[in-house]
Amino acid sequence: MRTGRHAGQGYVIMALSILVFFLLLTIAAALGLTADSRDGADWRPTVDGFRRRL
């Protein structure tokens, strides 16, 4: 177990890493670089991402 001055440094680095990851993901989504993977083969057919009425 860590004690002393740098005991919480690992938690800070991990929290900052997670924050940077979500920040990059948000920027990528805002720029349209992400894709919606919910349109799989087992789903009903879609046209431009909207489900067709059968």
mmCIF file of the C-alpha atoms, coordinates in Angstrom:
data_MODEL
# 
_entry.id   MODEL 
# 
loop_
_atom_site.group_PDB 
_atom_site.id 
_atom_site.type_symbol 
_atom_site.label_atom_id 
_atom_site.label_alt_id 
_atom_site.label_comp_id 
_atom_site.label_asym_id 
_atom_site.label_entity_id 
_atom_site.label_seq_id 
_atom_site.pdbx_PDB_ins_code 
_atom_site.Cartn_x 
_atom_site.Cartn_y 
_atom_site.Cartn_z 
_atom_site.occupancy 
_atom_site.B_iso_or_equiv 
_atom_site.pdbx_formal_charge 
_atom_site.auth_seq_id 
_atom_site.auth_comp_id 
_atom_site.auth_asym_id 
_atom_site.auth_atom_id 
_atom_site.pdbx_PDB_model_num 
ATOM 1  C CA . MET A 1 1  ? 0.000   0.000  0.000   1.00 0.00 ? 1  MET A CA 1 
ATOM 2  C CA . ARG A 1 2  ? 1.317   3.424  -0.919  1.00 0.00 ? 2  ARG A CA 1 
ATOM 3  C CA . THR A 1 3  ? 1.776   6.054  1.682   1.00 0.00 ? 3  THR A CA 1 
ATOM 4  C CA . GLY A 1 4  ? 3.227   9.503  1.633   1.00 0.00 ? 4  GLY A CA 1 
ATOM 5  C CA . ARG A 1 5  ? 3.078   12.425 -0.724  1.00 0.00 ? 5  ARG A CA 1 
ATOM 6  C CA . HIS A 1 6  ? 2.391   10.532 -4.005  1.00 0.00 ? 6  HIS A CA 1 
ATOM 7  C CA . ALA A 1 7  ? -0.222  8.118  -2.657  1.00 0.00 ? 7  ALA A CA 1 
ATOM 8  C CA . GLY A 1 8  ? -3.101  9.492  -4.792  1.00 0.00 ? 8  GLY A CA 1 
ATOM 9  C CA . GLN A 1 9  ? -1.106  10.224 -7.943  1.00 0.00 ? 9  GLN A CA 1 
ATOM 10 C CA . GLY A 1 10 ? -2.207  7.018  -9.673  1.00 0.00 ? 10 GLY A CA 1 
ATOM 11 C CA . TYR A 1 11 ? -5.866  7.882  -9.161  1.00 0.00 ? 11 TYR A CA 1 
ATOM 12 C CA . VAL A 1 12 ? -5.343  11.354 -10.580 1.00 0.00 ? 12 VAL A CA 1 
ATOM 13 C CA . ILE A 1 13 ? -3.594  10.003 -13.678 1.00 0.00 ? 13 ILE A CA 1 
ATOM 14 C CA . MET A 1 14 ? -6.325  7.409  -14.227 1.00 0.00 ? 14 MET A CA 1 
ATOM 15 C CA . ALA A 1 15 ? -9.095  9.996  -13.787 1.00 0.00 ? 15 ALA A CA 1 
ATOM 16 C CA . LEU A 1 16 ? -7.394  12.383 -16.214 1.00 0.00 ? 16 LEU A CA 1 
ATOM 17 C CA . SER A 1 17 ? -6.929  9.569  -18.743 1.00 0.00 ? 17 SER A CA 1 
ATOM 18 C CA . ILE A 1 18 ? -10.631 8.710  -18.619 1.00 0.00 ? 18 ILE A CA 1 
ATOM 19 C CA . LEU A 1 19 ? -11.541 12.396 -18.909 1.00 0.00 ? 19 LEU A CA 1 
ATOM 20 C CA . VAL A 1 20 ? -9.300  12.818 -21.972 1.00 0.00 ? 20 VAL A CA 1 
ATOM 21 C CA . PHE A 1 21 ? -10.794 9.682  -23.560 1.00 0.00 ? 21 PHE A CA 1 
ATOM 22 C CA . PHE A 1 22 ? -14.361 10.975 -23.200 1.00 0.00 ? 22 PHE A CA 1 
ATOM 23 C CA . LEU A 1 23 ? -13.322 14.429 -24.358 1.00 0.00 ? 23 LEU A CA 1 
ATOM 24 C CA . LEU A 1 24 ? -11.782 12.962 -27.532 1.00 0.00 ? 24 LEU A CA 1 
ATOM 25 C CA . LEU A 1 25 ? -14.879 10.811 -28.070 1.00 0.00 ? 25 LEU A CA 1 
ATOM 26 C CA . THR A 1 26 ? -17.108 13.878 -27.724 1.00 0.00 ? 26 THR A CA 1 
ATOM 27 C CA . ILE A 1 27 ? -15.020 15.852 -30.215 1.00 0.00 ? 27 ILE A CA 1 
ATOM 28 C CA . ALA A 1 28 ? -15.075 12.945 -32.691 1.00 0.00 ? 28 ALA A CA 1 
ATOM 29 C CA . ALA A 1 29 ? -18.860 12.696 -32.382 1.00 0.00 ? 29 ALA A CA 1 
ATOM 30 C CA . ALA A 1 30 ? -19.249 16.448 -32.910 1.00 0.00 ? 30 ALA A CA 1 
ATOM 31 C CA . LEU A 1 31 ? -17.141 16.202 -36.079 1.00 0.00 ? 31 LEU A CA 1 
ATOM 32 C CA . GLY A 1 32 ? -19.229 13.285 -37.376 1.00 0.00 ? 32 GLY A CA 1 
ATOM 33 C CA . LEU A 1 33 ? -16.403 10.759 -37.141 1.00 0.00 ? 33 LEU A CA 1 
ATOM 34 C CA . THR A 1 34 ? -18.379 8.201  -35.128 1.00 0.00 ? 34 THR A CA 1 
ATOM 35 C CA . ALA A 1 35 ? -20.821 5.622  -36.462 1.00 0.00 ? 35 ALA A CA 1 
ATOM 36 C CA . ASP A 1 36 ? -24.004 4.144  -35.057 1.00 0.00 ? 36 ASP A CA 1 
ATOM 37 C CA . SER A 1 37 ? -23.601 0.371  -34.897 1.00 0.00 ? 37 SER A CA 1 
ATOM 38 C CA . ARG A 1 38 ? -27.231 -0.403 -33.987 1.00 0.00 ? 38 ARG A CA 1 
ATOM 39 C CA . ASP A 1 39 ? -28.161 -1.236 -37.603 1.00 0.00 ? 39 ASP A CA 1 
ATOM 40 C CA . GLY A 1 40 ? -27.187 -4.913 -37.488 1.00 0.00 ? 40 GLY A CA 1 
ATOM 41 C CA . ALA A 1 41 ? -28.327 -7.828 -39.613 1.00 0.00 ? 41 ALA A CA 1 
ATOM 42 C CA . ASP A 1 42 ? -30.807 -9.009 -36.986 1.00 0.00 ? 42 ASP A CA 1 
ATOM 43 C CA . TRP A 1 43 ? -32.681 -5.693 -36.920 1.00 0.00 ? 43 TRP A CA 1 
ATOM 44 C CA . ARG A 1 44 ? -35.524 -4.625 -39.157 1.00 0.00 ? 44 ARG A CA 1 
ATOM 45 C CA . PRO A 1 45 ? -34.451 -2.956 -42.423 1.00 0.00 ? 45 PRO A CA 1 
ATOM 46 C CA . THR A 1 46 ? -33.692 0.759  -42.355 1.00 0.00 ? 46 THR A CA 1 
ATOM 47 C CA . VAL A 1 47 ? -33.502 3.564  -44.895 1.00 0.00 ? 47 VAL A CA 1 
ATOM 48 C CA . ASP A 1 48 ? -30.981 6.273  -43.982 1.00 0.00 ? 48 ASP A CA 1 
ATOM 49 C CA . GLY A 1 49 ? -31.035 5.067  -40.380 1.00 0.00 ? 49 GLY A CA 1 
ATOM 50 C CA . PHE A 1 50 ? -34.830 5.105  -40.021 1.00 0.00 ? 50 PHE A CA 1 
ATOM 51 C CA . ARG A 1 51 ? -36.791 1.881  -39.745 1.00 0.00 ? 51 ARG A CA 1 
ATOM 52 C CA . ARG A 1 52 ? -39.006 1.099  -42.699 1.00 0.00 ? 52 ARG A CA 1 
ATOM 53 C CA . ARG A 1 53 ? -42.634 0.402  -42.013 1.00 0.00 ? 53 ARG A CA 1 
ATOM 54 C CA . LEU A 1 54 ? -43.563 -3.015 -43.304 1.00 0.00 ? 54 LEU A CA 1 
# 
